[in-house]
């Protein structure tokens, strides 16, 4: 899951970015409204959720929100705001935001709201199966033959992406866009490393991997696996 955070106050931006990365999200940060708007519209399909500060240099969060909504009616948008009158909140929601959170806030509260919006958008599906592997993204749990398997945040995010797209070829550039973030550029070799980690932890010994390599393109988890 990839999030764009537009926030001009560096300490707040770092706090949110680091916290979300620890939870396994890919996070890009824009520190002004103009860059935020460019990234939002330029990579609209890559983002699963937008976190927009209200008061930004260049272009306001409200304006970014309106522009995103013109192009995409559904992608979740949350406002971060220091404004605290009811009118302001209504104004933000009228601009198309799904939710808002007032600064200062506890990270856990922000995380909970993000999870609610992503869940409702995903049509409630949070359990995935593949052979003897079972994944529950809400409980943050992966089991193999009923036994828990410890995965790192990135391994978990990569597995989730592959299972959500079971039966389809997951292109390497797409995986990087969805699971890592913009700072990785397009060096996709990191994917191979993490695919190997997943295979070591989840494959059945002596049998073909549950993750098929599509040479020169990417990876696929097969329906019948
Ligand atoms: Ca601000």
Boltz pocket constraint, residues with backbone or C-beta under 6 A from the ligand:
constraints:
  - pocket:
      binder: B
      contacts: [[A, 7], [A, 8], [A, 9], [A, 53], [A, 54], [A, 55], [A, 56]]
      max_distance: 6.0
